[in-house]
C-alpha cells in the first residue's frame, strides 16, 4: 500500500489539524489550550470591565500621604487606601492601581468621555441606529472589549456579556462592535439571565453552536479514520491518540448539550439557577425589573446592591460556562447629573469628611459621590471573592481573569479628565506583576488609551496602539510591564 507523506497528510487534513480543538468545540470542558486567550497553563482568560459614569473625587481614592508622593512605581501594600478603595484593602496583592493618566476624549462633555472610554475614539455626535430606531451617541471605531472578544471569543455564543443598571432604552452604549455600531446593554436582570443563561434566544444560539461543533467533530473523526491506512506507523500512532481524544470529546459534547436549559447544560459546579438569582414575586421583584431605578445613581440601597451583584453573577456564570470570555457592566453613575455634581466642588473633600458632623449641603453632595465609589468597590470585592471561590486548573477563575474598573471623569464637578485613577484586579493569568501602585506625572499627559493597548496585549493581541492615532502617545503602557 502506498504511504502518505507527512507533508501530504497535513495538506490533506487542512483546517482540521489546525483547529483550536477544545476551546472551539467544548468551551465548558476543562481542557488545556494554547494561543491568544489562554494562560501559560492552558486555562481560558477572561476580562471583566466595570464602568461608572459622570465623575468622581480625585483625592478620595488614596490617603493624604499620596499628595506628597513622587511619581514612580510602589509596593501597593505600603500605600494607604482612601475612602473609595478601602473596601478592597484585603485584595491589594491582586491589584494594580494607576493614578495620573488623562482620559482621552474629544472634549470634557459626558458624551465624549463615555463613548471614548473603551474605544479611544472621538465622539462624532448622535446618529440613527436602524435596529433600535433611535438617536444614539456614535463613535468611529471598535471598543476594547469587542476587539479582544473578536479574537479570544470568536467561537463563543456571545462576544460580550453586556449589561447595565443605568438609563433607559435610549441609554448610550460604552461597548461598540465597530464603526457606528453601538452594542446596547441589557438593563433588566431577568432579560439578561434569559438571554445569556436560560432563555429561548440563548438556547437557540447554544443549540445551533452545539450542533455545529458536533457535526464538524463527527466529520473530522471519519476523515481521520480514512487517513489511518495512508500514513506510516509513527503517524498512525499519533492519529490513534488523536482519534481517542476526539471520540471522548464527541461523547462529552453530546452529553453536555443534550439538555434544554443552558444553565443546566453547563458542567461547571455551583451554578445558581434563575430562582436563586432573581426574586419571582413581590416588592423585591419590582425593584429587579427595569421600572424602578431611582436609587442606582448612588448605589446605596440594599436592593440596588442586590441588582448589581445579580448582574455580576450572570456575567460570571456566562464566562464560567464558556458562553463568552468578556463582560462589560455599567455599574451606574457616581452621582446624579446636574445639581449634585455641580454643587460638589472637589476642594470641599477632606480626608475626614465622611466622619464629620454638621456637614453643609454641598459637603453632603461630595459625600454622596464618594460613597457611590465606595459601593462600587464593595461590589467589586464581592466579584473577586466569587471568582476566587471557583476552582479552575491548578488555581481559581480569578487567577485567569482581569477586572478593569474605569470611569469617565476624574472630577465630576469640573468635568476634568486629568489625574484619573484606574484599577486593575488580577493579571489575566500572570501577564504582569500585581500588588503595585503606579503614579504618573500628570504633566506628561499619558492617555488612558495606552492602558487599553496593554490590556489587549494581555490577551495575546499584538497591538502597538489602540484608538485614535492622536491619542496613541507611546503606544503601550510601559509601566504595566505586560509580558507579551
N, C-alpha and C positions, 0 to 999 in steps of 0.2 A: 504493500500500500504506500502511496506517495505521501511523504510527510510534509507538513506545512511549516514554513519558516516562522520564527518569532515575529519578524517584521510584517509578514503577511497576516499572521494572526492578529496583530494589533490593528492593521489596516482593515481587516475584515470585520472585526468586532466593533470598530469605530467608537461611537459615543459610549457604548455600554461599559467598556472598561474604564472610561474616564468619568463616569457619573459619580457625584459625591454621595455614595450609596446611602448611608444611614441617616444623614440629615435630610436628603431629598425624599426618601421613601418612608422613613419612620421617625419623624422628629420627636415623638414622645417616647421612644425607646432609648434607654441609657447606654448607647454605644459611643465609642470614641470616633473622632473625625479630625481632619486637618484642614488648613486653608483659612481664608478670611472668615471671621465669625466664630472661630474656635480658639480655645486656650491651648497652651503647650501640652496640657494633659488630654486634649481632645474633647473638652466639655464645651457646650454651646454658650457663647457670650450673650448677655442681654444688656439693653440700655433702657433706663427709666429716666424720662425728663419730667421734672415737676416745675411748673411755672407759676409766678404770681405777677399780676398786672399792677399798673399805675406807679407806685414808688414806695420807698422805704425811708429809713433814717440811717445815714452813713455811720454815725458813731455807735449805734446800738448793737452792732454785730460783735465787737470785741471790747475788752475792758479799757479803762482810762489809760493804761500804760502804753497802749498802741499809738497814742497821739505823738509820742516822742521816739517811736521805734524807726530806725533807718530802713530803707528798702533792702530786701535780701530774702534768703530762704532760712526758715527756722523750724526747729522741732515743735510740732503743734502741742505736745504735752506741756511745753513750757509757756504756752500762750494762754492768757486769761480770756475766756469767752464772755461776751457781753450778754445783755438781756435776751436777744433774739436767739443766739446759739446755745444758751445754757442747757436746754433740754437734750442736746446732743453731746453733752460733756463726756459721757461714757463711751462715745463712739470715736474719740479723737484718733485712735490708732488706725481707723478705717478712712479717715477724712483727709482731704486736701482743701484748704481754704485759700482763696486767691483774692487779694484786695488791691485796687488801684487801676483796674482796666477801665476803658471807656466803652460804653455800649454803642456800637456802630449804628447810625441811624441818619436818615436824610435830614431830620430836624428834631426838635425836642417834643413834638406832639406825641400823644399816646399812640395814635395810629401808626406813625412812622416807626416808633421804637418797638412796638409789639409785633409788627409784621417782619421786622428785621432781626428779631431776637434769635430765631433759629435759621433764618435764610441768609443773613448778612447782605441783604439786598435792599435798595431804596424803595420806599413806598411810592407807588405810581398813581394812587387815587382809586376811588370806587369804580367798579366795573360790574357788569351784569353777569351772574353765573346762571347758565341756562338750566342747569339741573334744579336749582333752588328758586329761580325766578325772583331774584332779589339783588340789591346792591351790596357788594362785598368789598372789603379792602383788599387790593390786589398788589402783587409783587411779582417781579420778573425773575423768578428763579425757584429752585427747589430748597426745601428746608433740610437741616442736618438729619433729622430722624428718618425722613424718606430716603435721603441719599444713602444712609447706612443700610436701611432696610432693603433697598433695591438690590444690594449685594448679599447681605447675610440672611435676608428673609425672602428671597425671590421665590422660594417654593413653599412658603408658609401660607396658611389660609388667609391671613390678613397681614398686609405690610406693616401697619402700625395699629396699636390699640389706642384710640384717640378719644378721650373723654374730658368733660369739664363740669364744674359746678357754677359756672358764670354765665350771665347773659340770657338771651332768648334765642329764638330760631334764626335771628339775623345777626347773631354774635360773630365777630370776626374770628378767623382761623389763625392759629400760630403755626400750624403744620401745613405745608404746601407740597402737592405732588409734583409740581413743575411750574413753568411759566403760566401765570394767571390761572392756576388750578388749586384753589384753596381746598383743604381737607377739613370739612366741618366736624367738630367733635360731637359726641353724643352726651347729652346732659342728663337725661333720665336714667338712673341706675338700673331700673327694670329693663328698659330697652337695651342698655349696654350689656347686661347679662344675657338677654335673649339673643342679641346679635352675635356676641363673641363666644358664649359658652353653652347656650342651650336652645335658642330659638330656631324657627324654621329656616330663616336666612342663613344662619350659621351652619345648621345641619346640612342644608343643600350644598353649601360650599365644601364642607368637610367630607360629605359622602362622595362628591364628584372627585375631589382630590384623592380620597382613599381608593376609589375605583381605578383612577388613572394610574396610581402608583402600582397597584396590584397587577393590572394588565401589563404594564411595562416590565414588571418583575417576572411575570409568567413567560412573556415572550423572550426575555433575556435568558431565563433558565433553559428554555427549549433550544435557544441559539447556542448556548454553551455546550449542551448535550451533543449537538451535531458537530461541534468543533473538536470534541474529545478525541475522535478517531483520526484527526488530521494533524496532530502535533506530537512532538517527542515525549518521552517518558517523564522528563522533568516538568515540562509544561502541563502534562496530563495530571500530575500530582497537584500542581498549583490550581488547575481548573477544578479538580475534585474538592479541594479545600474551599474554593470559592463557591462551588455548587452547593456544598453542605451549608455554608453560611447563608446562601440565597434561599435555600429550602426552609431553613429556620426562620429567616426574615419574612418570607411569604406567609408561612403559617402564623407567625406572630401578628403580621399586619391584618390577616383575615379575622383573627380572633379579636384584635383590638378594635376594628372598625365595623364589626357586625352589629354593635349596639346602635340604638336610635338617638340616645341622648349624648350630646357632645361631652358634657362634663363626666358622665358615666363612662364614656369610651376612653377617656384619658386614663392611662395606667398609673399616673402619679399618685402617691399616697396622701391622705389627709385633705383631700379637696372638700371645700364647703359647697353644699348644694344650694339651690336658689332660695329655698325656705329658710336656710340657715343664715344667708347673707341679707335677705330683704324681708321686712315685715309684710305680712299678707293683708292686714286689715287695721283699721283704727287710725288714730291721730298720727302715729309714727309713720304709717304708710303714706299718709297725705304729705308729710314732710319729705318723703323719699321720691315723690313724683316731681315733675318739673313745674309745678304751680306755685310752690312756696320757697322762695329763695332770698327772702329779705335779709336773713341773718348771715349769708355767706360772705358779705363784704368784710367782716372781721373774723369769721370762722371761730366764734367764741362759744356758741351754744353746743350742748351735748348732741343734739340732733344733727347739727351741721357737721360736727366732727364725725359722727357715725356715717353720714352720707359720704364724706370724703374718704374715710377708711374703707367703705364698701367699694368705691371706685378703685381704690388701690388694690383691694383683694381681687377684684375682677381682672384687673390688668396683670397682677401677679400670677393668677391661675392660668390665664391665657398664655403667658410666656412660659410658665412651668410645663404646660401641656404641648408646647411647640406650635401653638396656633399663630404665634408671632414671636419676634425677637425684640421688638421695640415698642415702648409705651410712651405716650405724651399725655400728660394730665395737667390741665389748668386748674389749680387748686384755689382760685379765687383772687380777687383784688386785695391788696394790702390795706386798702381804705376805701371809703366812699368817695366817689368823684365829686369835685366841686367844693362845697363849704368845708368839709372835714380836712382835706389835704391843704386847701388854700388858706386855712386858718391854723395851720400846724407848722410854723416855721421851724427849721431844723435847729436853730440856735436855742430853742426852748428845751431841747433834750439835755438832761443832765444824767449822770450815771446813777443817781439815787432817785430819779423822778418817779419810778414805779412804786416806791415806798413812801413818797411824800404825801403828807396830809394837806388838805385845803388847796388842792390844785385849781388853777384857773381853767376856764372853759377851753382855751387854746391848748393848755398843757394836757387836758384830758383828751383832746384830739390827737396830740402826739402819742400819748399812752395807748390809745386805741390802735394806732398804726403799728407801734412796736409790738403790742400784744397779738396782732394778726400774724406778724412774723414768728412770734413765739409759738402760736398754734400750728403753723406750718412745720416748724422744727419738731414739735411733738408728734405730728403725723408722720414725718419722715423717720423719726425714731421708731415708730410703730412698724413702718415698712421695712426698715433694716432688721428689726427683730424677727419679722415674719420670714424674710429672705434667709436669715441666719438659722432659722429653725428647720429649713428644708435641706435634707442631705442630698448631695449630688457628687458623684465620683468619690474622690478622697476628701472632699470638703463639703461646702454648702452652696446653695444657689447664690448667696451673697458673694462668695469668693469669685464667682464667674460673672458678676454684674457690675455695672457702673450706674450710679444715680447722679444726675446733673440737676442741681437746684439753681434756677436762674430767674431773674426778674428784669423788668424793662427800664426802670429809672432808679438811679441811686438815691435821689431825693424827690419825693412826690410833690413837695411844696413848690420847688423851683423848676421842676421837670429836668433837673440836672442829670447828666449821664456819665460824668467823670467820677472816678474813685468809687466804682461799684464793687460789690462783693459777689463772687461766685463760689459755690460749694460743690465739691465732688465727694461722693461716698462710694468706696470700693475702687477697684482699679482694673475691672474687666479681665480678671484672671492674670494679674501680675504684669500689666503693661507699663506701670510706672510705680514709683515709690510713694507710699501713703504716709500719713502722720506728719504732714508738713504744712507750714504756713508760708505762703509766697506773697511778699509785699512788694508791689511795683512802685516805681517813681511815677506819680501821676503826670509829671511834666513830659515824660516820654510818650504819652498818649498811645498806649498799646490797646488796640481794639480787641473786643471780645471774640472777633472772628478768628483770631489766631488760636484761641482755645477750641473753637469749633473744629478747626482743621486738625488739631492734635487729637481730639476725641475721635474723629473719623479714622485717624491713623491707628488708634487703639483697636479698631475692628478689622484691620488688615487692608484698609483702603490707602492708597499711596498718594493721596492729595498733598500738594505742597502749599495750597491755599484754598480757602473756601469763601464763597460770597463774591461781592463786587470787588473788582481789582483795586479801586481807590481806597478800600479799607483792608487790603491784604496785609499791609505792614511787613513784618519779617516772614510772613507765611505761617510757619508752625510756631507754637508757643514753646519756645526753647526751655523755659524754666520748668515746665512739667516733666521734661526728660522722658518722653514716650519711647519705649523700646520697639522700634519698627522692624 
